[in-house]
Amino acid sequence: MANQVQYIFDDKNLRVSEPSVFEGRDLKREEMIVNIGPQHPSTHGVLRLEVILDGEEIVEVAPHIGYLHRCFEKHAENLPYNQILPFTDRMDYLAAMNNEHAFAMGVERMLGIENDIPKRVEYIRVVVAELNRLASHFVALGSYGMDIGAVTAFFWTMRDREHILRLLEWVSGARMLYNYVWVGGLFYDLPVGFEERCLEFTQYLKPKLAELERVVIENKIFVDRTANVGVLDPGLAINYGITGPMLRGSGLKYDLRKVDGYSVYPEIDFDVPVGEGKMGTLGDCWDRTWVRVQECYESVKIIEQALAKLTGEHKRTRDFDPRAMVPKKIRPKAQDFYVRAENPKGELGFFFRADGRSDIPFRCKSRGPSFVNLSIINELAKGGLIADLIAVIGSIDIVLGEVDR
């Protein structure tokens, strides 16, 4: 019966027992197999981890996924390009604006209209994407603190994230799944007074970030739980295709906003924070967390510069139409095309195959950073303690909607 699904009758209900990847393996005398998840707060969603333990030491970890199927690719291959956008929101549902931006940008490049998008539209896209990056990092930082016992971090980050969600709801009418960035433009221009309200928020947030860094990230207990834990070697990170804060936490200065220079990011001044091994070994859980905090500072800088453009050189006018370049029919010429963007968790990529005859993609494939980053969990966790496994999972920052896209 090895590697076969077993059907078990329990009272009057039929349930399916998923096979173990370690089934048939000869365990050593002190080893045992323990399941963590799939429904457990510290697994950040419906993720099941099958762990071989020798006492409290981790011998091997195998992640089991597939409990939350979004079926994104198959939806995309049955819908016109413009109707796919709402489904991108539901992958990394904590960074929906970033997902929309990447998808819309890819279709615009296939149509050859990328350079025709008004600059005001591009700056608005950057503002909402960076606001969503902040909101995503706040969930990562707050839930990570709670994973290892720092409940205060969760309260603080959820408080500040709520301000962002209200701003984005004001813009789009939705709280988390926005459908705001459209192919060729936007659903609508910013509401009157948004720029001023958003600038007020950035001024409010700066001291709050400093407080979070000082009280939580540099807290001795937090440092003890995360420093020298889950160390990710830069070479190993490259071999696994790791991107985003996980890669930068290992000291590699790689950010697609700089490398690819898409949208109006080349016109904006910001830094790319990298891990420095300040509290332990370069590339440990603390470094990855610290990088996310520093990226919050950089997102604030980006938002403020974009707002200055939106109230100055590219301010609103009566004749401005954010939907002027939205095509009525999206029919790219026959081609294979790949686009990528820097999402809060790493490189989000979309591969399209267009046949030139239809407004429905013949093939659509998504490269989710959460899925790729999760693949290295065994390398990070083995040899550590069971308590450290929870710290490792949180430092990866996964969203299962993107893993099981």
C-alpha positions in Angstrom: 0.0 0.0 0.0 3.0 2.3 -0.1 2.4 5.7 -1.8 -1.3 4.9 -2.4 -4.3 6.8 -1.1 -6.1 4.8 1.6 -9.9 5.2 2.1 -10.9 4.9 5.7 -14.4 4.5 7.0 -15.0 6.5 10.2 -18.5 6.0 11.6 -20.6 7.0 8.5 -18.1 9.2 6.9 -15.5 8.3 4.3 -12.3 10.2 4.6 -9.1 10.0 2.6 -5.8 9.3 4.2 -2.9 11.0 2.3 0.1 8.8 2.1 3.3 9.7 3.9 6.4 10.5 1.8 8.4 8.6 4.4 6.3 5.5 4.2 8.4 2.4 4.1 11.5 4.2 5.4 13.4 2.5 8.2 13.5 5.0 11.0 16.3 4.9 13.6 15.5 3.8 17.1 14.8 7.3 18.5 13.2 8.8 15.4 9.5 9.5 14.9 7.3 11.1 12.3 5.2 14.1 13.4 2.6 16.0 11.4 2.4 19.8 11.7 -0.7 21.2 10.1 -2.4 21.4 7.7 -4.6 23.7 9.8 -2.3 25.3 12.3 -1.6 29.0 12.9 2.1 28.6 12.7 2.0 27.1 9.2 0.5 30.3 7.8 -2.3 28.6 6.0 -3.3 25.1 5.0 0.2 23.7 4.8 1.0 20.2 6.2 4.6 19.6 7.3 5.7 16.0 7.7 8.7 16.0 10.0 11.1 13.2 11.1 12.3 14.0 14.6 15.2 12.5 16.6 14.1 13.7 20.0 13.6 17.4 19.4 16.1 17.6 16.5 14.8 17.8 13.0 16.1 15.1 10.6 14.0 15.9 7.6 11.0 18.0 6.6 8.6 17.3 3.7 5.9 20.0 2.9 2.5 18.8 1.6 0.5 21.2 -0.4 -2.7 21.2 -2.5 -5.3 21.8 0.2 -6.3 25.2 -1.3 -6.5 25.0 -5.0 -7.2 28.3 -6.7 -6.8 26.7 -10.2 -5.6 30.1 -11.5 -3.9 28.8 -14.6 -7.0 26.9 -15.9 -9.2 29.8 -15.1 -6.9 32.0 -17.1 -6.9 29.7 -20.1 -10.7 30.0 -20.4 -11.1 33.7 -20.0 -10.2 36.9 -22.0 -7.1 38.7 -20.7 -9.0 41.5 -19.1 -11.3 39.1 -17.2 -8.3 37.2 -15.7 -7.2 40.2 -13.6 -9.6 39.6 -10.7 -8.2 36.1 -10.4 -4.7 37.4 -9.9 -5.9 39.1 -6.7 -6.7 35.7 -5.2 -3.2 34.2 -5.5 -1.2 36.3 -3.0 -4.3 37.9 -1.5 -2.2 40.0 0.8 -0.6 41.8 -2.2 -3.4 42.0 -4.8 -2.3 45.3 -6.3 1.2 43.9 -6.9 -0.3 40.9 -8.7 -2.5 43.1 -10.9 0.5 45.3 -11.8 2.6 42.4 -12.9 -0.2 40.8 -15.0 -1.3 44.1 -16.6 2.3 45.0 -17.4 2.8 41.7 -19.2 -0.3 42.0 -21.4 0.6 45.6 -22.2 4.1 44.6 -23.4 2.6 41.8 -25.6 0.3 44.4 -27.1 3.1 46.9 -27.6 1.3 49.7 -25.7 3.6 49.8 -22.6 5.2 53.1 -23.6 1.8 54.7 -24.3 0.5 54.4 -20.7 0.2 57.9 -19.2 2.8 58.7 -16.5 0.1 59.6 -14.0 -1.3 56.1 -14.4 2.2 54.6 -13.8 2.8 56.7 -10.7 -0.6 55.8 -9.3 0.2 52.1 -9.9 3.5 52.5 -8.0 1.7 54.2 -5.0 -0.9 51.5 -4.6 1.6 48.7 -5.2 4.0 50.1 -2.5 1.1 50.6 -0.1 0.2 47.0 -0.7 3.8 46.0 -0.2 3.7 47.7 3.2 0.5 45.9 4.1 1.9 42.5 3.1 5.1 43.1 5.1 3.0 44.1 8.1 1.2 40.8 8.1 4.6 39.0 7.7 6.1 40.9 10.6 3.1 40.8 12.9 2.3 37.1 12.4 5.9 36.2 12.7 6.2 37.9 16.0 3.1 36.1 17.2 4.6 32.8 16.0 7.4 33.1 18.5 5.6 34.8 21.3 5.7 38.5 20.6 1.9 39.4 20.5 2.6 43.1 20.7 4.1 43.1 17.2 0.8 41.7 15.7 -1.3 44.4 17.4 0.9 47.2 16.1 1.2 46.0 12.6 -2.5 45.2 12.2 -3.3 48.7 13.5 -1.1 50.3 10.8 -2.2 47.9 8.1 -5.8 48.9 8.7 -4.9 52.5 7.6 -3.6 51.1 4.4 -6.6 48.9 3.7 -8.9 52.0 4.2 -6.8 54.0 1.7 -7.0 51.2 -0.9 -10.7 50.7 -0.2 -11.2 54.4 -0.9 -9.4 54.0 -4.2 -10.9 50.8 -5.5 -14.1 50.2 -3.4 -12.7 46.8 -2.2 -10.9 46.0 1.0 -8.4 43.3 -0.2 -9.3 42.0 -3.7 -9.2 45.2 -5.7 -9.4 44.7 -9.5 -8.0 48.3 -9.8 -5.1 48.0 -12.1 -6.4 47.3 -15.6 -4.7 46.4 -18.8 -3.9 49.8 -20.4 -4.8 51.9 -17.4 -6.8 51.9 -14.1 -10.4 51.4 -13.0 -10.6 55.0 -12.0 -8.4 58.0 -11.0 -7.5 58.6 -7.4 -10.3 60.1 -5.3 -10.0 63.8 -4.6 -7.9 64.3 -1.5 -6.2 60.9 -1.7 -2.7 62.3 -2.2 -2.9 64.5 0.9 -4.4 61.7 3.1 -1.7 59.3 1.9 1.1 61.7 2.7 -0.4 62.2 6.2 -0.2 58.4 6.6 3.5 58.2 5.6 4.4 60.9 8.1 2.5 59.0 10.8 4.1 55.7 9.9 7.8 56.6 10.1 8.0 56.8 13.9 5.9 53.7 14.2 8.4 51.7 12.1 11.2 53.0 14.2 9.3 51.9 17.3 8.6 48.4 15.8 12.2 48.0 15.0 13.5 49.1 18.4 10.9 47.3 20.6 10.3 44.1 18.7 13.0 43.3 16.1 15.9 44.3 18.4 14.3 42.7 21.4 16.7 40.3 23.1 14.1 37.4 23.2 13.2 38.0 19.5 16.9 38.0 18.6 17.6 34.8 20.6 14.8 33.0 18.8 15.8 34.1 15.2 19.6 34.8 15.1 21.6 31.9 13.8 18.4 30.0 13.0 17.5 28.9 9.5 20.7 30.2 7.9 20.4 30.4 4.1 23.7 30.4 2.2 23.7 32.8 -0.8 24.8 30.0 -3.2 22.1 27.7 -2.0 19.5 30.5 -2.4 20.5 31.0 -6.0 20.4 27.2 -6.8 16.9 27.0 -5.4 15.7 30.1 -7.3 14.9 32.0 -4.1 14.0 35.7 -4.6 12.7 38.6 -2.6 13.5 39.4 1.0 14.7 35.8 1.5 17.4 36.3 -1.1 18.3 39.8 0.0 18.5 38.6 3.6 21.4 36.4 2.5 23.3 39.5 1.4 22.5 39.5 -2.4 21.3 42.9 -3.7 18.8 41.7 -6.2 15.5 43.6 -6.7 13.6 43.5 -10.0 12.5 47.1 -9.5 16.2 48.0 -9.9 17.4 45.1 -12.2 14.5 45.3 -14.7 13.6 48.9 -14.1 9.9 48.5 -14.9 7.2 51.1 -14.7 8.5 54.4 -13.3 10.8 52.9 -10.7 14.0 54.0 -12.6 12.8 57.6 -11.9 12.5 57.1 -8.2 15.4 57.1 -5.7 15.4 54.2 -3.2 17.8 51.6 -1.8 17.8 47.8 -1.7 18.4 46.6 1.9 20.4 43.4 2.3 21.2 41.2 5.3 24.4 42.0 7.1 24.6 39.4 9.8 24.2 42.0 12.5 22.8 39.8 15.2 24.1 36.4 14.1 25.0 34.6 10.9 24.4 36.2 7.5 21.1 34.9 6.0 19.4 33.8 9.2 15.8 34.3 10.2 16.7 37.6 11.9 18.3 39.0 8.8 15.2 38.2 6.7 13.0 39.9 9.2 15.2 42.9 9.4 15.3 43.3 5.6 11.5 43.4 5.5 11.5 46.2 8.1 14.0 48.2 6.1 12.0 47.6 2.9 9.1 49.3 4.7 11.2 52.4 5.1 12.1 52.3 1.4 8.4 51.8 0.4 7.6 55.0 2.3 10.3 56.9 0.4 8.9 55.6 -2.9 5.3 56.5 -2.1 6.3 60.1 -1.0 8.3 60.6 -4.3 5.4 59.3 -6.4 2.9 61.5 -4.5 5.1 64.5 -5.2 4.9 63.7 -8.9 1.1 63.2 -8.7 0.6 66.6 -7.1 3.1 68.4 -9.3 4.3 67.4 -12.8 1.6 64.8 -13.3 -1.3 66.3 -11.2 -4.9 65.5 -12.1 -6.6 67.4 -14.9 -10.2 67.5 -16.0 -9.5 65.8 -19.4 -7.4 63.0 -17.8 -8.9 59.5 -18.5 -7.1 56.6 -16.8 -9.0 54.2 -19.1 -8.1 55.9 -22.4 -5.6 53.2 -23.3 -7.7 50.2 -22.1 -8.3 48.2 -25.3 -11.8 47.0 -26.1 -10.4 43.7 -27.6 -7.1 42.2 -26.3 -5.6 40.1 -29.0 -1.8 39.8 -28.9 0.1 38.5 -31.9 1.2 34.9 -31.7 4.1 34.7 -29.3 5.5 33.2 -26.1 6.1 35.9 -23.5 7.3 36.0 -19.9 7.0 39.0 -17.6 8.2 39.4 -14.0 7.9 41.9 -11.2 9.1 42.4 -7.6 6.3 41.4 -5.3 6.6 41.6 -1.5 7.6 37.9 -1.4 9.9 37.9 -4.4 9.7 37.4 -8.2 6.1 37.0 -9.5 6.2 35.9 -13.1 3.5 35.2 -15.7 4.2 33.2 -18.9 1.7 33.6 -21.8 1.4 31.7 -25.0 -0.8 33.6 -27.4 -2.0 32.0 -30.7 -2.7 35.4 -32.4 -6.3 34.5 -33.2 -8.0 34.6 -29.8 -8.4 37.1 -26.9 -8.0 34.1 -24.5 -4.4 32.9 -23.8 -3.7 29.5 -25.1 -1.4 28.9 -22.1 -1.0 30.9 -18.9 1.5 29.9 -16.2 2.3 31.7 -13.0 5.5 31.6 -11.1 4.7 32.3 -7.5 7.5 33.3 -5.1 5.8 31.7 -2.1 5.9 28.3 -3.9 9.5 28.6 -4.9 10.7 29.9 -1.5 8.8 27.2 0.3 10.9 24.5 -1.6 14.0 25.3 0.6 12.3 24.6 3.9 14.1 21.2 4.4 17.5 22.8 3.9 16.8 25.5 6.4 15.2 23.4 9.1 17.1 20.1 9.2 19.5 19.9 12.1 17.6 22.5 14.1 15.0 22.0 16.9 11.3 21.6 16.5 10.7 25.1 18.0 13.0 26.5 15.4 10.9 25.0 12.6 8.1 27.5 13.4 10.6 30.4 13.2 11.8 29.1 9.8 8.3 28.9 8.3 7.4 32.4 9.5 10.7 33.8 8.1 9.9 32.5 4.6 6.6 34.5 4.5 4.3 32.3 2.5 0.7 32.7 1.4 -0.9 29.4 0.4 -3.2 31.0 -2.2 0.0 31.6 -4.2 1.5 28.2 -3.4 -1.7 26.4 -4.5 -2.4 28.9 -7.2 
